Each structure stands twice: as C-alpha cells, then as structure tokens.
Amino acid sequence: MDVIVYHNPDCGTSRNTLALLRHAGIEPHVIEYLKTPPSRALLVQLAERMGVPLRDLLRERGTPFDELGLGDPSLDAQALLAAIEAHPILINRPLVVTPLGVKLCRPSETVLDIVPLPPTVDLDKDDGSPFLRDEQVSPREPRLAKALRSAELPTDDLWNSPGRFFAFRTLGGRLVGYGGFERHGEDVLIRSVVVMPEMRGVGAGRNIVLLLMSRAFDEGARQAWLLTSAASAFFERMGFKAVPRDDAPEAIRQSPQAATLCPSTAALLRRRITL
C-alpha cells in the first residue's frame, strides 16, 4: 500500500501518526517537509483532495502565523502559498496520503479513516495515553445512558438530541468511554463526555475530547462550547476558557443542556477549534 506522510519528527502528533501506521503494518514513505517542502502546486492539490480551503492546512502555534498577519481572511491562496514557501513550518502536520484519501491527521487516530485495516492490538502514544478508535452510536444506546447516569451526567434529552454520539475504545476493543456533540453552524456543544472508571487517569479523557472536536471540525464547526460542574480545570488545561453564559450564541443557550438540564452553577467554557 503506497502511503506518504509529510512528517515533522519534532511533533508528537506526527510521531504518533507514524507509529500508528507502522502498528497497522504499513511502512510509509516519510517526507520531512521542513527539509523537502512540497511545491505550491502539490499543496493546492492536497487541499483539493481533502476538500478543504488551503487555509485549513496552516499551523498557527509555534509559527510566524500571527507575525505575518495570516489570520486576515482577505488574503488569497497565492499570498498564503508565498508565506508557506518562505516558512514551511506553517504547514500543519502530519499530512497523510493513502489510496483512500488525504488527511491532516490531528489527532493522530484520525489516520485510521484512510487505512483499510485498522490494527486490533492496543498501543499507547508517546505520552502513555491509549490510542483510541471511535464508533458512532445511537443516542438510544442503553450503555451510553447507563454510563452517563453513573457519572451523574444528564440523560433526559438523549433520545431527542440532534447530535452525534460515539463510543471510544482502545485499538484492541476495550471500552474507554463515550462522548457526543451537537453542531449549530460553526458552533458546537461538546457534551456527554464520560470515561469508564477503570480507564481514568491515563489521558483517555483528553483523547476523547480531541477526537470529538476533530469530528466536529470536519463538519464545519470552528468554536467549541461545553458546560461542566466539576471538570473546569481539566478542560482549561485543554485550552478552554470560562465565559459568561450570555457570550454563547442563542442556539447553545437554548439547548436543553444549557437551558434546563445542567445546573445554573455549571461553568460555560469555550475554545476555538483548530487542528
């Protein structure tokens, strides 16, 4: 199977993606793009194959993105390409190309979307947390409701929720937890995140939230919101910030989670979604 990885060995996500591919029995062609940057034409082609604007391939953190004013939405593709050509570090990583598609694999588990046979043996990331695979489940899945009730999280609106819900398992199939999201245009409410008791303390919760935000991003969401009574510190470590409820768009404020199910004392947190 011909697979190409545009790789930065200094990036943990890039290293994890490469390890996961090899764990799946795939030895990819690795291109260290800081040494051998892709051409302008190739970058445009990769973005087109992904079905995303070129801007979605840019990395902000640890790059001259802000210094160059690349957040200006009026900049056209040629201006972005010129910046990338001068500063290849602006290319987000890892970009993976397989016969099944092209993907910016953040988090690293999303590379499983474009490989034919995902591995079935557990593997841990660089930081010791488990690689996860997600599978969509019905909001009427009894085990989802049971897990949420055990964690004292609301379930009354599950059956009528417009959202998508997922079970998360290790590569070997061990149930890790559940989570879901309800998207309203570019805003998304992350909800119903629960980690099974025996899987807590190993970084699984963070990996679940990253996967949920990635799935929401793929559907067009760019701003994540959530409500929590007891886990503010956890989410703040992931870049969420507490905001007044009035700052939320109406669709978020009027959701059953915000309007009636979560207590008025629950904190509302927000984070921009970037890969």
C-alpha positions as CSV (number, residue, x, y, z in Angstrom):
1,M,0.0,0.0,0.0
2,D,1.5,3.3,-1.1
3,V,1.3,5.8,1.7
4,I,3.1,9.2,2.1
5,V,3.5,11.0,5.4
6,Y,4.5,14.7,5.4
7,H,6.3,14.5,8.8
8,N,7.9,16.7,11.4
9,P,9.9,14.5,13.8
10,D,9.7,17.2,16.5
11,C,5.9,16.9,16.6
12,G,4.4,14.4,19.0
13,T,1.2,14.1,16.9
14,S,3.3,13.4,13.8
15,R,5.4,10.8,15.6
16,N,2.3,9.1,16.9
17,T,0.7,9.0,13.5
18,L,3.8,7.4,12.1
19,A,3.8,4.9,14.9
20,L,0.1,4.0,14.4
21,L,0.6,3.4,10.7
22,R,3.5,1.1,11.4
23,H,1.5,-0.6,14.0
24,A,-1.1,-1.3,11.2
25,G,1.6,-3.0,9.2
26,I,2.2,0.0,6.8
27,E,5.7,1.3,6.2
28,P,5.0,4.7,4.6
29,H,7.2,6.9,2.5
30,V,8.2,9.6,5.0
31,I,8.9,13.2,3.8
32,E,10.3,15.6,6.3
33,Y,8.7,18.6,4.8
34,L,10.9,21.1,6.6
35,K,13.8,19.7,4.6
36,T,11.9,18.9,1.4
37,P,8.8,21.2,1.3
38,P,6.0,20.4,-1.1
39,S,5.6,22.6,-4.1
40,R,2.8,25.2,-4.4
41,A,1.0,23.1,-6.9
42,L,1.2,20.0,-4.7
43,L,-0.1,21.9,-1.7
44,V,-3.1,23.1,-3.7
45,Q,-3.7,19.6,-4.9
46,L,-3.6,18.1,-1.4
47,A,-6.1,20.7,-0.2
48,E,-8.4,20.0,-3.1
49,R,-8.2,16.2,-2.5
50,M,-9.1,16.9,1.2
51,G,-12.0,19.1,0.1
52,V,-10.8,22.0,2.4
53,P,-9.6,25.5,1.7
54,L,-5.8,25.9,1.7
55,R,-6.1,28.0,4.9
56,D,-7.1,24.8,6.8
57,L,-3.6,23.4,6.2
58,L,-1.9,26.2,8.1
59,R,-0.5,25.8,11.5
60,E,-0.7,28.8,14.0
61,R,1.1,27.7,17.1
62,G,4.8,27.8,17.0
63,T,4.9,29.5,13.6
64,P,5.1,33.1,12.3
65,F,1.3,32.9,11.5
66,D,0.4,35.9,13.6
67,E,3.5,37.9,12.8
68,L,2.7,37.6,9.1
69,G,-0.9,38.5,9.6
70,L,-2.1,35.3,8.1
71,G,-5.3,35.4,10.0
72,D,-6.5,38.1,7.6
73,P,-9.4,36.4,5.8
74,S,-8.9,38.7,2.7
75,L,-5.6,37.0,1.9
76,D,-5.9,34.9,-1.2
77,A,-4.4,31.5,-1.9
78,Q,-1.3,33.0,-3.6
79,A,-0.5,35.1,-0.6
80,L,-0.8,32.0,1.7
81,L,1.3,29.9,-0.7
82,A,4.0,32.6,-0.7
83,A,4.1,32.6,3.1
84,I,4.3,28.8,3.2
85,E,7.1,28.8,0.6
86,A,9.1,31.2,2.8
87,H,8.2,29.4,6.0
88,P,7.5,25.7,5.6
89,I,6.9,25.4,9.3
90,L,3.5,26.9,8.5
91,I,2.3,23.6,7.1
92,N,0.4,21.7,9.7
93,R,1.3,18.1,10.3
94,P,1.1,15.3,9.7
95,L,-0.4,15.2,6.2
96,V,-1.0,11.7,5.2
97,V,-1.8,10.4,1.7
98,T,-3.2,6.9,1.0
99,P,-5.2,5.4,-1.8
100,L,-8.3,6.0,0.4
101,G,-7.7,9.7,0.8
102,V,-5.7,12.7,2.1
103,K,-6.0,13.8,5.7
104,L,-4.4,16.2,8.2
105,C,-4.2,13.7,11.0
106,R,-4.9,15.6,14.2
107,P,-5.4,13.9,16.5
108,S,-3.3,11.0,15.2
109,E,-6.1,8.5,15.5
110,T,-7.8,10.1,12.5
111,V,-5.3,8.4,10.2
112,L,-7.4,5.3,10.8
113,D,-10.1,6.9,8.5
114,I,-7.8,6.4,5.5
115,V,-6.3,2.9,6.1
116,P,-8.1,-0.2,5.1
117,L,-7.4,-2.4,8.1
118,P,-7.1,-0.7,11.4
119,P,-4.9,-2.5,13.9
120,T,-6.6,-4.6,16.6
121,V,-3.9,-4.7,19.2
122,D,-3.6,-1.9,21.8
123,L,-0.9,0.7,21.5
124,D,0.0,3.8,23.6
125,K,1.1,7.2,22.4
126,D,4.3,9.0,23.3
127,D,2.7,10.3,26.5
128,G,1.5,6.9,27.6
129,S,-2.2,7.5,26.8
130,P,-4.0,4.9,24.7
131,F,-4.7,5.3,21.0
132,L,-8.5,5.3,20.6
133,R,-10.9,4.4,17.8
134,D,-14.4,5.9,17.7
135,E,-17.6,4.4,16.5
136,Q,-20.9,6.3,16.2
137,V,-23.7,5.0,18.4
138,S,-27.3,5.8,18.7
139,P,-28.3,8.3,21.4
140,R,-30.7,5.5,22.5
141,E,-27.8,3.1,23.1
142,P,-28.6,1.8,26.7
143,R,-24.9,1.6,27.6
144,L,-24.4,5.2,26.8
145,A,-27.2,6.3,29.1
146,K,-26.0,3.9,31.9
147,A,-22.5,5.3,31.7
148,L,-23.8,8.9,31.9
149,R,-26.1,8.2,34.8
150,S,-23.2,6.5,36.7
151,A,-21.2,9.7,36.2
152,E,-24.2,11.8,37.3
153,L,-24.5,13.5,33.9
154,P,-27.8,14.4,32.3
155,T,-29.6,11.9,30.0
156,D,-33.2,13.3,29.8
157,D,-32.6,14.8,26.3
158,L,-30.6,12.0,24.8
159,W,-33.4,10.5,22.7
160,N,-34.3,13.8,21.2
161,S,-30.8,15.2,20.7
162,P,-29.9,16.3,17.2
163,G,-26.3,15.4,18.0
164,R,-23.9,12.6,17.1
165,F,-22.6,10.3,19.8
166,F,-19.7,8.0,19.9
167,A,-18.3,5.1,21.9
168,F,-14.5,5.2,22.2
169,R,-12.4,2.0,22.5
170,T,-8.8,1.1,22.6
171,L,-7.4,-0.4,19.4
172,G,-8.0,-3.9,20.9
173,G,-11.6,-3.1,21.6
174,R,-11.7,-2.3,25.3
175,L,-14.4,0.3,26.1
176,V,-12.9,3.6,27.2
177,G,-15.9,5.9,27.3
178,Y,-18.5,7.9,25.4
179,G,-19.0,11.5,24.1
180,G,-21.0,13.5,21.7
181,F,-21.6,16.9,20.2
182,E,-24.4,19.0,18.8
183,R,-23.4,21.3,16.0
184,H,-25.1,24.6,15.3
185,G,-23.4,26.1,12.2
186,E,-19.8,27.0,13.2
187,D,-20.6,26.4,16.9
188,V,-20.7,23.0,18.6
189,L,-21.7,21.9,22.0
190,I,-19.4,19.2,23.3
191,R,-21.5,17.0,25.7
192,S,-21.9,13.7,27.4
193,V,-18.2,13.0,27.8
194,V,-17.6,10.2,30.2
195,V,-14.6,7.9,30.8
196,M,-15.2,4.5,32.3
197,P,-13.9,4.3,35.9
198,E,-11.2,1.7,35.1
199,M,-9.8,3.9,32.3
200,R,-9.4,7.1,34.2
201,G,-6.1,8.7,34.9
202,V,-4.3,7.6,31.7
203,G,-5.1,10.6,29.5
204,A,-8.1,8.9,27.8
205,G,-10.5,11.8,28.5
206,R,-8.3,14.3,26.7
207,N,-8.0,12.0,23.7
208,I,-11.8,11.6,23.6
209,V,-12.4,15.4,23.6
210,L,-9.7,15.9,20.9
211,L,-11.4,13.3,18.7
212,L,-14.8,14.9,19.2
213,M,-13.5,18.3,18.2
214,S,-11.9,16.9,15.2
215,R,-15.1,15.2,14.0
216,A,-17.0,18.5,14.6
217,F,-14.3,20.4,12.7
218,D,-14.8,18.1,9.7
219,E,-18.4,19.0,9.7
220,G,-17.7,22.7,9.8
221,A,-17.6,23.7,13.4
222,R,-14.9,26.2,14.5
223,Q,-16.0,27.1,18.0
224,A,-16.5,24.6,20.8
225,W,-18.6,25.1,23.9
226,L,-19.3,22.9,26.9
227,L,-20.9,23.0,30.3
228,T,-19.3,21.4,33.4
229,S,-19.9,21.4,37.1
230,A,-16.8,19.6,38.3
231,A,-14.3,19.4,35.4
232,S,-13.4,23.1,34.6
233,A,-9.7,22.6,35.5
234,F,-9.5,19.6,33.1
235,F,-11.0,21.5,30.2
236,E,-9.0,24.6,30.9
237,R,-5.8,22.6,30.6
238,M,-7.0,21.8,27.1
239,G,-7.3,25.4,26.2
240,F,-11.0,26.1,27.1
241,K,-11.8,29.3,28.9
242,A,-14.7,30.1,31.1
243,V,-17.1,32.8,29.7
244,P,-20.4,34.3,30.8
245,R,-23.4,32.4,29.5
246,D,-24.6,35.5,27.7
247,D,-21.5,35.2,25.5
248,A,-22.8,31.9,24.0
249,P,-24.8,32.1,20.7
250,E,-28.6,31.6,21.1
251,A,-28.5,28.0,19.8
252,I,-26.1,27.0,22.6
253,R,-28.0,28.9,25.3
254,Q,-31.3,27.3,24.2
255,S,-30.0,23.8,24.1
256,P,-31.6,21.5,26.7
257,Q,-28.2,21.1,28.3
258,A,-27.8,24.8,28.9
259,A,-31.4,25.8,29.4
260,T,-32.7,23.2,31.8
261,L,-30.5,20.1,32.4
262,C,-27.2,21.5,33.7
263,P,-27.4,23.5,36.9
264,S,-27.2,27.2,36.7
265,T,-23.9,27.0,38.6
266,A,-22.3,24.9,35.8
267,A,-19.5,26.7,34.1
268,L,-19.7,27.5,30.4
269,L,-16.4,27.2,28.6
270,R,-15.3,28.0,25.1
271,R,-12.4,27.1,22.8
272,R,-11.7,27.9,19.2
273,I,-11.3,24.6,17.2
274,T,-8.1,24.3,15.3
275,L,-6.3,21.2,14.1
